């Protein structure tokens, strides 16, 4: 490599490094980063934290099989009310969005009844699933209000 080529190569490297540093210096900007949270979008766990906490609280009477905060899925095991041991339910709660919205929540339930020692699938009333969704949404909104008040 001749001395002229070496000097030219060094000049190009210096220009590239200088350009990269100049580009990086523009990334910071003069604004301070915002530290406040958007109240309806608290999602440090992958899904809306208000919906997540409210869903866990609502189904806490049943044993949990799975709780995936990153994917937003809660699955309970079968639960039989001691007052009615011939009937059991299993629930799946799915949080679909990071926003606190009614359409960001989906609840599915399965019900079985004991028929001579065998558990048989039985229908779940749509009103039951709707009521669970309403309870979760109400709790999530209450949690949000509490967080904003403090």
Biotite code that builds the C-alpha atoms (Angstrom):
import biotite.structure as struc

atoms = struc.array([
    struc.Atom([0.000, 0.000, 0.000], chain_id="A", res_id=1, res_name="UNK", atom_name="CA", element="C"),
    struc.Atom([1.458, 3.321, -1.021], chain_id="A", res_id=2, res_name="UNK", atom_name="CA", element="C"),
    struc.Atom([1.684, 6.231, 1.325], chain_id="A", res_id=3, res_name="UNK", atom_name="CA", element="C"),
    struc.Atom([-0.970, 8.136, -0.646], chain_id="A", res_id=4, res_name="UNK", atom_name="CA", element="C"),
    struc.Atom([-3.420, 5.202, -0.509], chain_id="A", res_id=5, res_name="UNK", atom_name="CA", element="C"),
    struc.Atom([-2.802, 4.787, 3.229], chain_id="A", res_id=6, res_name="UNK", atom_name="CA", element="C"),
    struc.Atom([-3.491, 8.487, 3.869], chain_id="A", res_id=7, res_name="UNK", atom_name="CA", element="C"),
    struc.Atom([-6.632, 8.354, 1.705], chain_id="A", res_id=8, res_name="UNK", atom_name="CA", element="C"),
    struc.Atom([-7.843, 5.212, 3.515], chain_id="A", res_id=9, res_name="UNK", atom_name="CA", element="C"),
    struc.Atom([-7.212, 6.870, 6.882], chain_id="A", res_id=10, res_name="UNK", atom_name="CA", element="C"),
    struc.Atom([-9.148, 9.957, 5.810], chain_id="A", res_id=11, res_name="UNK", atom_name="CA", element="C"),
    struc.Atom([-12.143, 7.860, 4.750], chain_id="A", res_id=12, res_name="UNK", atom_name="CA", element="C"),
    struc.Atom([-12.116, 5.945, 8.049], chain_id="A", res_id=13, res_name="UNK", atom_name="CA", element="C"),
    struc.Atom([-11.984, 9.218, 9.995], chain_id="A", res_id=14, res_name="UNK", atom_name="CA", element="C"),
    struc.Atom([-14.891, 10.605, 7.975], chain_id="A", res_id=15, res_name="UNK", atom_name="CA", element="C"),
    struc.Atom([-16.964, 7.471, 8.566], chain_id="A", res_id=16, res_name="UNK", atom_name="CA", element="C"),
    struc.Atom([-16.297, 7.485, 12.307], chain_id="A", res_id=17, res_name="UNK", atom_name="CA", element="C"),
    struc.Atom([-17.039, 11.211, 12.511], chain_id="A", res_id=18, res_name="UNK", atom_name="CA", element="C"),
    struc.Atom([-20.289, 10.750, 10.598], chain_id="A", res_id=19, res_name="UNK", atom_name="CA", element="C"),
    struc.Atom([-21.345, 7.899, 12.851], chain_id="A", res_id=20, res_name="UNK", atom_name="CA", element="C"),
    struc.Atom([-20.618, 9.961, 15.969], chain_id="A", res_id=21, res_name="UNK", atom_name="CA", element="C"),
    struc.Atom([-22.552, 12.893, 14.550], chain_id="A", res_id=22, res_name="UNK", atom_name="CA", element="C"),
    struc.Atom([-25.518, 10.633, 13.774], chain_id="A", res_id=23, res_name="UNK", atom_name="CA", element="C"),
    struc.Atom([-25.454, 9.147, 17.264], chain_id="A", res_id=24, res_name="UNK", atom_name="CA", element="C"),
    struc.Atom([-25.295, 12.553, 18.908], chain_id="A", res_id=25, res_name="UNK", atom_name="CA", element="C"),
    struc.Atom([-28.634, 13.403, 17.304], chain_id="A", res_id=26, res_name="UNK", atom_name="CA", element="C"),
    struc.Atom([-30.329, 10.372, 18.849], chain_id="A", res_id=27, res_name="UNK", atom_name="CA", element="C"),
    struc.Atom([-30.483, 11.772, 22.374], chain_id="A", res_id=28, res_name="UNK", atom_name="CA", element="C"),
    struc.Atom([-32.332, 14.927, 21.493], chain_id="A", res_id=29, res_name="UNK", atom_name="CA", element="C"),
    struc.Atom([-32.733, 17.808, 23.877], chain_id="A", res_id=30, res_name="UNK", atom_name="CA", element="C"),
    struc.Atom([-35.971, 16.577, 25.450], chain_id="A", res_id=31, res_name="UNK", atom_name="CA", element="C"),
    struc.Atom([-35.926, 14.762, 28.739], chain_id="A", res_id=32, res_name="UNK", atom_name="CA", element="C"),
    struc.Atom([-37.438, 11.263, 28.609], chain_id="A", res_id=33, res_name="UNK", atom_name="CA", element="C"),
    struc.Atom([-40.999, 11.070, 29.864], chain_id="A", res_id=34, res_name="UNK", atom_name="CA", element="C"),
    struc.Atom([-41.268, 9.193, 33.115], chain_id="A", res_id=35, res_name="UNK", atom_name="CA", element="C"),
    struc.Atom([-45.005, 9.239, 33.692], chain_id="A", res_id=36, res_name="UNK", atom_name="CA", element="C"),
    struc.Atom([-47.037, 6.222, 32.598], chain_id="A", res_id=37, res_name="UNK", atom_name="CA", element="C"),
    struc.Atom([-50.022, 6.380, 30.362], chain_id="A", res_id=38, res_name="UNK", atom_name="CA", element="C"),
    struc.Atom([-52.767, 5.445, 32.781], chain_id="A", res_id=39, res_name="UNK", atom_name="CA", element="C"),
    struc.Atom([-54.606, 3.103, 30.440], chain_id="A", res_id=40, res_name="UNK", atom_name="CA", element="C"),
    struc.Atom([-51.460, 1.392, 29.213], chain_id="A", res_id=41, res_name="UNK", atom_name="CA", element="C"),
    struc.Atom([-49.600, 0.076, 32.233], chain_id="A", res_id=42, res_name="UNK", atom_name="CA", element="C"),
    struc.Atom([-47.891, -2.965, 30.718], chain_id="A", res_id=43, res_name="UNK", atom_name="CA", element="C"),
    struc.Atom([-44.547, -3.702, 32.283], chain_id="A", res_id=44, res_name="UNK", atom_name="CA", element="C"),
    struc.Atom([-45.332, -7.437, 32.133], chain_id="A", res_id=45, res_name="UNK", atom_name="CA", element="C"),
    struc.Atom([-46.264, -7.801, 28.457], chain_id="A", res_id=46, res_name="UNK", atom_name="CA", element="C"),
    struc.Atom([-49.975, -7.128, 28.847], chain_id="A", res_id=47, res_name="UNK", atom_name="CA", element="C"),
    struc.Atom([-52.064, -4.516, 30.601], chain_id="A", res_id=48, res_name="UNK", atom_name="CA", element="C"),
    struc.Atom([-51.102, -4.836, 34.270], chain_id="A", res_id=49, res_name="UNK", atom_name="CA", element="C"),
    struc.Atom([-54.482, -3.643, 35.535], chain_id="A", res_id=50, res_name="UNK", atom_name="CA", element="C"),
    struc.Atom([-56.327, -6.305, 33.545], chain_id="A", res_id=51, res_name="UNK", atom_name="CA", element="C"),
    struc.Atom([-53.762, -8.926, 34.549], chain_id="A", res_id=52, res_name="UNK", atom_name="CA", element="C"),
    struc.Atom([-54.044, -8.200, 38.275], chain_id="A", res_id=53, res_name="UNK", atom_name="CA", element="C"),
    struc.Atom([-57.833, -7.970, 38.146], chain_id="A", res_id=54, res_name="UNK", atom_name="CA", element="C"),
    struc.Atom([-58.076, -11.268, 36.259], chain_id="A", res_id=55, res_name="UNK", atom_name="CA", element="C"),
    struc.Atom([-55.811, -13.035, 38.761], chain_id="A", res_id=56, res_name="UNK", atom_name="CA", element="C"),
    struc.Atom([-57.852, -11.655, 41.650], chain_id="A", res_id=57, res_name="UNK", atom_name="CA", element="C"),
    struc.Atom([-61.136, -12.664, 40.054], chain_id="A", res_id=58, res_name="UNK", atom_name="CA", element="C"),
    struc.Atom([-60.197, -16.297, 39.369], chain_id="A", res_id=59, res_name="UNK", atom_name="CA", element="C"),
    struc.Atom([-58.142, -16.736, 42.536], chain_id="A", res_id=60, res_name="UNK", atom_name="CA", element="C"),
    struc.Atom([-60.839, -18.988, 44.053], chain_id="A", res_id=61, res_name="UNK", atom_name="CA", element="C"),
    struc.Atom([-59.800, -21.726, 41.595], chain_id="A", res_id=62, res_name="UNK", atom_name="CA", element="C"),
    struc.Atom([-56.393, -23.431, 41.463], chain_id="A", res_id=63, res_name="UNK", atom_name="CA", element="C"),
    struc.Atom([-54.155, -22.092, 38.684], chain_id="A", res_id=64, res_name="UNK", atom_name="CA", element="C"),
    struc.Atom([-52.754, -24.366, 35.993], chain_id="A", res_id=65, res_name="UNK", atom_name="CA", element="C"),
    struc.Atom([-51.013, -21.673, 33.980], chain_id="A", res_id=66, res_name="UNK", atom_name="CA", element="C"),
    struc.Atom([-50.340, -17.965, 34.354], chain_id="A", res_id=67, res_name="UNK", atom_name="CA", element="C"),
    struc.Atom([-48.335, -16.444, 31.498], chain_id="A", res_id=68, res_name="UNK", atom_name="CA", element="C"),
    struc.Atom([-48.031, -12.679, 31.956], chain_id="A", res_id=69, res_name="UNK", atom_name="CA", element="C"),
    struc.Atom([-46.057, -12.229, 28.737], chain_id="A", res_id=70, res_name="UNK", atom_name="CA", element="C"),
    struc.Atom([-48.736, -13.927, 26.651], chain_id="A", res_id=71, res_name="UNK", atom_name="CA", element="C"),
    struc.Atom([-51.623, -12.757, 28.814], chain_id="A", res_id=72, res_name="UNK", atom_name="CA", element="C"),
    struc.Atom([-53.135, -16.187, 29.488], chain_id="A", res_id=73, res_name="UNK", atom_name="CA", element="C"),
    struc.Atom([-54.513, -17.495, 32.775], chain_id="A", res_id=74, res_name="UNK", atom_name="CA", element="C"),
    struc.Atom([-55.843, -21.060, 32.923], chain_id="A", res_id=75, res_name="UNK", atom_name="CA", element="C"),
    struc.Atom([-57.459, -22.499, 36.025], chain_id="A", res_id=76, res_name="UNK", atom_name="CA", element="C"),
    struc.Atom([-57.847, -26.106, 36.972], chain_id="A", res_id=77, res_name="UNK", atom_name="CA", element="C"),
    struc.Atom([-61.279, -27.592, 37.618], chain_id="A", res_id=78, res_name="UNK", atom_name="CA", element="C"),
    struc.Atom([-63.012, -26.010, 40.580], chain_id="A", res_id=79, res_name="UNK", atom_name="CA", element="C"),
    struc.Atom([-66.010, -27.483, 42.406], chain_id="A", res_id=80, res_name="UNK", atom_name="CA", element="C"),
    struc.Atom([-67.914, -25.268, 44.798], chain_id="A", res_id=81, res_name="UNK", atom_name="CA", element="C"),
    struc.Atom([-68.149, -27.093, 48.155], chain_id="A", res_id=82, res_name="UNK", atom_name="CA", element="C"),
    struc.Atom([-71.847, -26.172, 48.268], chain_id="A", res_id=83, res_name="UNK", atom_name="CA", element="C"),
    struc.Atom([-72.392, -27.922, 44.912], chain_id="A", res_id=84, res_name="UNK", atom_name="CA", element="C"),
    struc.Atom([-69.780, -30.722, 44.549], chain_id="A", res_id=85, res_name="UNK", atom_name="CA", element="C"),
    struc.Atom([-71.571, -32.332, 41.561], chain_id="A", res_id=86, res_name="UNK", atom_name="CA", element="C"),
    struc.Atom([-70.629, -29.439, 39.299], chain_id="A", res_id=87, res_name="UNK", atom_name="CA", element="C"),
    struc.Atom([-67.215, -28.056, 38.381], chain_id="A", res_id=88, res_name="UNK", atom_name="CA", element="C"),
    struc.Atom([-65.872, -25.264, 36.202], chain_id="A", res_id=89, res_name="UNK", atom_name="CA", element="C"),
    struc.Atom([-62.614, -24.448, 34.471], chain_id="A", res_id=90, res_name="UNK", atom_name="CA", element="C"),
    struc.Atom([-61.742, -20.984, 33.119], chain_id="A", res_id=91, res_name="UNK", atom_name="CA", element="C"),
    struc.Atom([-59.350, -19.446, 30.649], chain_id="A", res_id=92, res_name="UNK", atom_name="CA", element="C"),
    struc.Atom([-58.768, -15.705, 30.724], chain_id="A", res_id=93, res_name="UNK", atom_name="CA", element="C"),
    struc.Atom([-56.928, -14.127, 27.817], chain_id="A", res_id=94, res_name="UNK", atom_name="CA", element="C"),
    struc.Atom([-55.751, -10.531, 27.743], chain_id="A", res_id=95, res_name="UNK", atom_name="CA", element="C"),
    struc.Atom([-55.490, -9.517, 24.110], chain_id="A", res_id=96, res_name="UNK", atom_name="CA", element="C"),
    struc.Atom([-54.119, -5.988, 24.239], chain_id="A", res_id=97, res_name="UNK", atom_name="CA", element="C"),
    struc.Atom([-51.959, -3.632, 26.239], chain_id="A", res_id=98, res_name="UNK", atom_name="CA", element="C"),
    struc.Atom([-54.777, -1.113, 26.618], chain_id="A", res_id=99, res_name="UNK", atom_name="CA", element="C"),
    struc.Atom([-57.409, -1.207, 29.329], chain_id="A", res_id=100, res_name="UNK", atom_name="CA", element="C"),
    struc.Atom([-60.411, -1.785, 27.070], chain_id="A", res_id=101, res_name="UNK", atom_name="CA", element="C"),
    struc.Atom([-63.383, -4.128, 27.163], chain_id="A", res_id=102, res_name="UNK", atom_name="CA", element="C"),
    struc.Atom([-62.374, -5.826, 23.918], chain_id="A", res_id=103, res_name="UNK", atom_name="CA", element="C"),
    struc.Atom([-58.892, -6.511, 25.305], chain_id="A", res_id=104, res_name="UNK", atom_name="CA", element="C"),
    struc.Atom([-60.278, -9.276, 27.510], chain_id="A", res_id=105, res_name="UNK", atom_name="CA", element="C"),
    struc.Atom([-61.688, -12.688, 26.667], chain_id="A", res_id=106, res_name="UNK", atom_name="CA", element="C"),
    struc.Atom([-63.014, -15.207, 29.161], chain_id="A", res_id=107, res_name="UNK", atom_name="CA", element="C"),
    struc.Atom([-63.892, -18.795, 28.282], chain_id="A", res_id=108, res_name="UNK", atom_name="CA", element="C"),
    struc.Atom([-65.398, -21.275, 30.713], chain_id="A", res_id=109, res_name="UNK", atom_name="CA", element="C"),
    struc.Atom([-66.082, -24.996, 30.669], chain_id="A", res_id=110, res_name="UNK", atom_name="CA", element="C"),
    struc.Atom([-68.555, -26.702, 32.935], chain_id="A", res_id=111, res_name="UNK", atom_name="CA", element="C"),
    struc.Atom([-69.016, -30.345, 33.831], chain_id="A", res_id=112, res_name="UNK", atom_name="CA", element="C"),
    struc.Atom([-71.617, -32.118, 35.927], chain_id="A", res_id=113, res_name="UNK", atom_name="CA", element="C"),
    struc.Atom([-71.198, -35.410, 37.720], chain_id="A", res_id=114, res_name="UNK", atom_name="CA", element="C"),
    struc.Atom([-73.462, -38.050, 36.196], chain_id="A", res_id=115, res_name="UNK", atom_name="CA", element="C"),
    struc.Atom([-73.205, -41.301, 38.184], chain_id="A", res_id=116, res_name="UNK", atom_name="CA", element="C"),
    struc.Atom([-69.488, -40.838, 38.856], chain_id="A", res_id=117, res_name="UNK", atom_name="CA", element="C"),
    struc.Atom([-68.614, -39.578, 35.363], chain_id="A", res_id=118, res_name="UNK", atom_name="CA", element="C"),
    struc.Atom([-67.941, -35.947, 34.576], chain_id="A", res_id=119, res_name="UNK", atom_name="CA", element="C"),
    struc.Atom([-70.034, -34.901, 31.587], chain_id="A", res_id=120, res_name="UNK", atom_name="CA", element="C"),
    struc.Atom([-69.722, -31.660, 29.624], chain_id="A", res_id=121, res_name="UNK", atom_name="CA", element="C"),
    struc.Atom([-72.535, -29.232, 30.312], chain_id="A", res_id=122, res_name="UNK", atom_name="CA", element="C"),
    struc.Atom([-73.322, -25.850, 28.763], chain_id="A", res_id=123, res_name="UNK", atom_name="CA", element="C"),
    struc.Atom([-72.133, -22.632, 30.360], chain_id="A", res_id=124, res_name="UNK", atom_name="CA", element="C"),
    struc.Atom([-74.585, -19.774, 30.316], chain_id="A", res_id=125, res_name="UNK", atom_name="CA", element="C"),
    struc.Atom([-73.312, -16.858, 28.242], chain_id="A", res_id=126, res_name="UNK", atom_name="CA", element="C"),
    struc.Atom([-74.336, -14.546, 31.063], chain_id="A", res_id=127, res_name="UNK", atom_name="CA", element="C"),
    struc.Atom([-71.834, -16.291, 33.353], chain_id="A", res_id=128, res_name="UNK", atom_name="CA", element="C"),
    struc.Atom([-68.902, -15.535, 31.053], chain_id="A", res_id=129, res_name="UNK", atom_name="CA", element="C"),
    struc.Atom([-70.138, -11.970, 30.536], chain_id="A", res_id=130, res_name="UNK", atom_name="CA", element="C"),
    struc.Atom([-70.420, -11.487, 34.302], chain_id="A", res_id=131, res_name="UNK", atom_name="CA", element="C"),
    struc.Atom([-66.817, -12.684, 34.813], chain_id="A", res_id=132, res_name="UNK", atom_name="CA", element="C"),
    struc.Atom([-65.603, -10.253, 32.143], chain_id="A", res_id=133, res_name="UNK", atom_name="CA", element="C"),
    struc.Atom([-67.553, -7.415, 33.782], chain_id="A", res_id=134, res_name="UNK", atom_name="CA", element="C"),
    struc.Atom([-66.068, -8.222, 37.206], chain_id="A", res_id=135, res_name="UNK", atom_name="CA", element="C"),
    struc.Atom([-62.516, -8.258, 35.800], chain_id="A", res_id=136, res_name="UNK", atom_name="CA", element="C"),
    struc.Atom([-63.028, -4.987, 33.908], chain_id="A", res_id=137, res_name="UNK", atom_name="CA", element="C"),
    struc.Atom([-64.536, -3.278, 36.952], chain_id="A", res_id=138, res_name="UNK", atom_name="CA", element="C"),
    struc.Atom([-61.630, -4.394, 39.155], chain_id="A", res_id=139, res_name="UNK", atom_name="CA", element="C"),
    struc.Atom([-59.099, -3.263, 36.536], chain_id="A", res_id=140, res_name="UNK", atom_name="CA", element="C"),
    struc.Atom([-60.701, 0.177, 36.319], chain_id="A", res_id=141, res_name="UNK", atom_name="CA", element="C"),
    struc.Atom([-60.713, 0.420, 40.126], chain_id="A", res_id=142, res_name="UNK", atom_name="CA", element="C"),
    struc.Atom([-57.008, -0.489, 40.226], chain_id="A", res_id=143, res_name="UNK", atom_name="CA", element="C"),
    struc.Atom([-56.303, 2.185, 37.634], chain_id="A", res_id=144, res_name="UNK", atom_name="CA", element="C"),
    struc.Atom([-58.237, 4.807, 39.591], chain_id="A", res_id=145, res_name="UNK", atom_name="CA", element="C"),
    struc.Atom([-56.345, 3.890, 42.762], chain_id="A", res_id=146, res_name="UNK", atom_name="CA", element="C"),
    struc.Atom([-53.026, 4.186, 40.952], chain_id="A", res_id=147, res_name="UNK", atom_name="CA", element="C"),
    struc.Atom([-53.928, 7.596, 39.554], chain_id="A", res_id=148, res_name="UNK", atom_name="CA", element="C"),
    struc.Atom([-55.067, 8.859, 42.959], chain_id="A", res_id=149, res_name="UNK", atom_name="CA", element="C"),
    struc.Atom([-51.792, 7.989, 44.656], chain_id="A", res_id=150, res_name="UNK", atom_name="CA", element="C"),
])
